[in-house]
């Protein structure tokens, strides 16, 4: 099957990292460009306002528009416009302008005031003082000024704030974009005037263009580096995963559960995955081996009674007088018990959950004892009522198996006791037989395991009773152990959680 373009974790991780970095770079780049443009524009506005305020100060202190010394060069175009929009003064090299109060570039002649002379103060008696006539600042003219000659201007009032705007101008044959500041000067001899001064935006446009060019070149390179590094790092990080996958594929193909996946020397998630995988393989190998051994032992255990029963039936068919009915019945019962034990083990291995019924262990032990005929050994009991929760049939099977095992190995007596110890219900079954060697006390709970002396006895079981008893105890949340009894034999102790009070 064809692999998808982004079907691997490495490709998706690389794509995701590249996209995240690209989005971050775009956001950061846009923020930098906007901040740079805003700062440079504010700087140009401040420069334009500063230039306009210098010209306004000159006008307010009495300098006529025609006599103003305007800034030279193409960085600061200046216009002085009256209230009617007529251009009174402009920069020397200004050829074209837009975005201001007037598009004219040539100043017009100031209007003449008929009452006060040519835009000036009073008559000749006003003296030659620039700001007034006869020494006390009062001229005889009727103009708005305080007297003076024709070229003098009265003091004006400069506005506190300048208005900003954007336009373009052609100075000395070169056209540029400018940031203009408009500053009003009120109450002059010419009336209310407005000074327009511009500051070039070339620095702002150049800086923004340079930054944009650097970003357009650097961002793809940076994204390529991020993608390549992510690809290589992800490849290195996932290399052990590929080793685990290939080894698991080989194990599946060969069905050799003894093999293990390689564990990297790191202490990261991949190493923990490898260890968990090996633990799973070990558990699976143990389970499969146990299943194989179980099938082999079951086949061996079933072969003997089936062969014996067949022999007896064949002899009985050929010679009816030689038919051993009692032996045939005994072999059939043994087969029945073996089949029942195998079926219960199969259900336990399949994960059958115990029931939630409340079972009185003292009553259960009494019922198991009542179903057994008086044997060759005496049974002493000490039964205290204690309830547990679980499957009644399975718990009965446990108690019955323990009694069968004790009666099979006892010399003269069997002791059974049921009592409560804190949160535990305890069932003890002991005998005065040979006991269990300490080295064999765990092995006897394995399936189809019988000690040598038990194998030599004709009434020995199939080796499933204790295995079934421990499996049932564990699945009920308890435990089954063995130790030496006071009488010298074996003492089996079953512990189960006491049922909570209803």
VEXVEX-771015 format. One record per residue (C-alpha): x, y, z. Coordinates in pm, whole numbers, plus 32768, in hexadecimal, padded with zeros to 4 digits. Layout:
BEGIN
XYZ ...
***
This chain:
BEGIN
800080008000 808B81537FA1 80F6822680C6 804F837480F1 811E84B080D5 80FA85018247 80B983A082BD 81E8839983A4 8212843B84F6 835684D78483 82B18586835A 818E8601842C 8277867E853E 834D8736843F 821F87D18398 8186883684E4 82C888D48566 82FE898F841F 819B8A14841B 81AF8A868585 82F98B398549 82728BD38407 81418C5E84B9 821B8CE285D4 830D8D8484E0 81F58E258419 81568EB08555 82A58F2B85D9 830B8FBC8489 81C090728460 81DE90FE85BF 834491738582 82E8921A8438 81BA92C884CE 827F933D85FE 83A193B38522 82BA94718438 81FC950A855A 8337957D860B 83D4961084D3 828E96BB8472 8274975185CF 83DA97C485B3 8392986A8461 825C991084F6 832C99998615 84329A1E8522 83259ABE8449 82819B608577 83D19BDE85F3 841A9C8084A2 82BD9D188491 82DE9DA185F2 842A9E4A859F 838A9EFC8477 82579F538549 83339FEB8655 83DAA0C88551 8287A13D84D3 8204A1768633 8332A24B868B 82F6A3388568 83A2A2A68438 82DAA2D682F9 8290A19A822D 8357A224810A 8484A25881EC 8481A102828E 85BBA032827F 85239EE08223 85E49D988240 86AA9D3C8108 86C79BE5806E 85C99ADB8016 85999A518176 84B59B6781F7 83C79C0E80FD 83129D37819F 81DE9E028143 813D9F3081EC 7FCD9F578191 7ED3A06081FF 7D6BA0298262 7CF6A03C80F7 7DE49F2B8088 7ED5A0197FDB 80429FB87FE3 8112A0C5808D 825FA00F80A5 82F59ECA802A 84419E198015 85289E8F7F01 85469D457E46 83DF9CD17E78 834A9C707D25 82109BAE7D7F 815C9B577EC2 80229A9C7F32 7F829A52807F 7F9B9BB58105 7EB49CE48106 7F269D597FAC 7FBA9CB27E7E 805C9DF57E0C 81D49E147E19 81FC9F8A7DCB 819EA0887EDA 80A4A19D7E8C 80CDA3107EE5 8030A35F8039 7EF6A43B8028 7F0DA5B0807E 7E44A63F81A0 7DAFA78F812A 7D87A8198288 7ED7A7C58311 7FC2A7CD81E9 806AA6AA8145 801AA59A8240 80CEA66E833E 80A4A748846D 805AA8C18492 80E9A9FB83EF 8242AA8883FF 8205AB0C855C 8213A9AA85D4 838AA9B685DD 847CA8B48572 8448A7C18691 83F7A66A85FF 82E9A61F86F6 8252A779871C 8258A8EA86D0 82B0A9FF87BE 8362A93E88C2 8231A8C48984 81CFA7B78887 809FA8718803 80A3A8CE8694 7FA3A99B85DE 7F4FA89984DB 7E03A7E284D7 7E92A68B8492 7E98A565857E 7FFDA5A385D7 808BA68586DB 8130A76B85E2 8271A753851B 82EAA75F83B8 8259A6A4828F 8325A56382C8 82CFA5358438 81D4A43984C2 8123A429860C 814FA3108701 807AA1DB86B4 7FF4A0B6877A 80779F5A8723 7F889E368749 7FE69D34884F 7FB39C028770 80059BC18607 7F319AF5851D 7FD799DD8460 7FA8995F8300 805298A581E8 80A3991D808B 81B0993C7F85 828C9A4C7EFC 83809A807DE1 84B49B3C7E4E 85CC9B877D5D 85469A867C67 852499687D65 83D098F27DDB 83AB98597F35 82A198078034 829398E78164 81F098FD82B5 81619A5D82D8 81169B238412 80229C498401 80509D508512 7F739E85852E 7FF39FDF8587 7ECFA0C485E8 7EA6A23B8603 7FC1A2A5851D 7FBBA3D7843F 7F59A2F38320 7E4CA25283EF 7E53A0E3844B 7F6CA02A839B 7FBA9EB78382 81179E2C8367 81419CDF82B2 828B9C2C82E5 82E29AD4826A 83D499C482D4 844198C281D7 83C5975D81FC 84ED96D48139 8593964E8273 845295A182DC 8419950D8183 858494A28165 858C940282BE 8441934E828A 84AB92DA812F 85F8925C81B1 855291A582D1 8452910D81E5 8561909B80F6 86258FFC8211 84EB8F498289 84908ECE812C 85ED8E3F8104 86298DCC8269 84D78D3282B9 84E28C2181AC 86488BD1820B 85EB8BBD837A 84BA8AE6832D 859689FF8260 868C89E08381 8570899C8477 84DB88938393 862B87E98358 868987EB84C9 85318767852D 854886568425 86A185E8849B 865085FC860E 8509854085E0 85B9843D850C 86BC8407861B 85B383FA872B 84DA8302866D 85F5822085FE 85CD813E8733 8457812A86EC 84A480A68590 858F7FA7862F 84797F39871C 83827F2085FC 84697E54851F 84C07D67863D 83517D3A8695 830A7CEE8528 841F7BEA8529 839A7B51866C 823D7B3A85D6 82C47A96849B 83A0799D8553 82B27965867C 83E7795F875A 83727A01889B 84CA79DB8938 854B7B00886A 85467C6088F8 853F7DBA885E 86737E9B8885 86697F8889AC 871380DA8971 880381598A79 873682968AA7 863982CC8BBC 852583648AEA 83CE82ED8A7A 845E820F8967 853881568A61 840D81218B45 834680A68A19 84577FAA89C8 84647F2D8B30 82EB7F0C8B41 82EB7E5489F4 83F07D5E8A74 83297D2C8BB4 81F57CE48AE2 82B87BEF8A0B 833C7B428B44 81DD7B258BD3 815B7AA98A86 827479AA8A6F 822879308BCE 80B579188B7F 80ED785E8A39 81E877748ADB 80F977388BF8 7FE476F18B02 80BB75FD8A41 8125754C8B7F 7FBC75488BF1 7F4874A68AAF 806473A88ABC 802173518C28 7EAC733F8BEF 7EE172548ACB 7FC7717E8B9F 7ED771768CC6 7DB071208BE8 7E6A70118B2E 7E966F2B8C5A 7D296F148CD4 7CA66F068B72 7D996DED8B1B 7D406D338C5C 7BCC6D5C8C1F 7BEC6CE78AB8 7CB46BB78B21 7BB06B578C23 7A946B808B2D 7B476AB68A1F 7B8F699F8B16 7A2869AB8B8E 79A9699A8A28 7A7E686789E1 7A5867C58B37 792868508BF2 797E678C8D26 7AC8684C8D44 7A2C69AA8D2C 7AA06A878E51 79706B638E7D 79F66C108FB4 7B3E6C658F05 7A856CEB8DD6 79AB6DC48EB3 7ADE6E468F6E 7B8D6EA08E29 7A516F4D8DAB 7A35701A8EEB 7BA370788ECF 7B6970E88D68 7A3971B08DD3 7AF672618EE9 7C1C72A78E02 7B3773378CF6 7A8674108DF8 7BD374928E79 7C5074DE8D1C 7B0C75948CCA 7B2576688E07 7C8E76C18DBA 7C2D77238C59 7B20780B8CE1 7C1378A48DD9 7D1878DB8CC9 7C0E79818BF3 7BDF7A858D04 7A977A108D99 7A3E7AFF8EB3 79CC7A719000 786A7AB3906A 77F47BA59175 77317AAF9249 77677AB293C2 77F379629433 781878EC959B 795F7828959E 7902776C96DC 77BE76EF9642 7875769E94FD 797D75D195B4 786E75179673 77BC74BD9530 78FE743B9494 7943736495C6 77E172D895C8 780372619460 7931718994B4 7903702F954A 79B96FDE9689 7B1A6F93961D 7C4A6EF996B3 7CAB70419762 7BEC71169858 7B96727E980C 7B9B73829921 7AE774C998DD 7AE27626996E 79F076F5989A 7995785F98DE 7896790C97FF 793F7A02970F 78BD7A7995C2 79777AC69481 79027B3B932B 79397A6191FB 78D2792D913D 784378239221 789477059135 79FC77709106 7A3577A3927B 7998765092C1 7A8C75BC91C7 7BAF765D9282 7B4475DA93D7 7AFC74839343 7C517470929C 7D0074CE93E0 7C3F73C494A0 7C8872BE9394 7DFA7312939C 7E087302951A 7D4971B79530 7E2871229424 7F6B716D94E0 7EFF715F964F 7F65703E9730 7E5B7056983E 7DAA71A69841 7D4A72E09780 7D077435981E 7C2F7543977C 7BEF76999813 7B3077CB979B 7B58791A9849 7B6E7A8F980D 7CAE7B559834 7C697CC69808 7C0A7D03969C 7C5D7B9C963B 7B9C7A579648 7C8F7939968C 7C5E77C9963B 7D6C76DB96BB 7D7E756D9656 7E9574A196F5 7EFC7335970F 7FFC726197C6 809971CF968F 81F671F39604 81C5736495B4 82507426948E 83C5746E9473 840F75DF9484 84B075DC932B 836F754E9293 82727632933C 8242770E9209 826F76029105 814875329183 805B76499113 80C1761D8FA8 7FDE75578EC4 801173DF8EA3 812173E48FAC 812772C590A5 823972699194 82DD7116916A 82297073928E 80DA70EA9207 8129705A90AF 816E6F0A914E 80166EF891EC 7EF96E5D912C 7E046F5C91B2 7EDB7087914D 7E29719F9093 7E81723C8F46 7F42735C8FE2 7E3774618F9B 7D8F748B90ED 7E897578918F 7EBD7639904A 7D467671902E 7D3076D4919D 7E3D77DE9181 7DB1786E903A 7C58788E90D7 7CEA792E9212 7DAD7A309149 7C7F7A889072 7BB67AC291B0 7CBB7BB6922F 7D5C7AC39322 7E8179D3933D 7ECD78679380 800F77FE942D 809D76C894D7 817A76979607 81BD758F970D 809E753697F5 80C17503996E 807A73919932 81A973769850 80FA736A9700 8090747A960E 7FB575A0966E 7F067654954D 7E8877B3959B 7D7F785B94C1 7D4E79D294F5 7C2B7A8E9458 7BA87BF09491 7A817BFD957F 79427C6B94D2 78DB7DCF952A 77AF7DFB960B 76737E06953C 
***
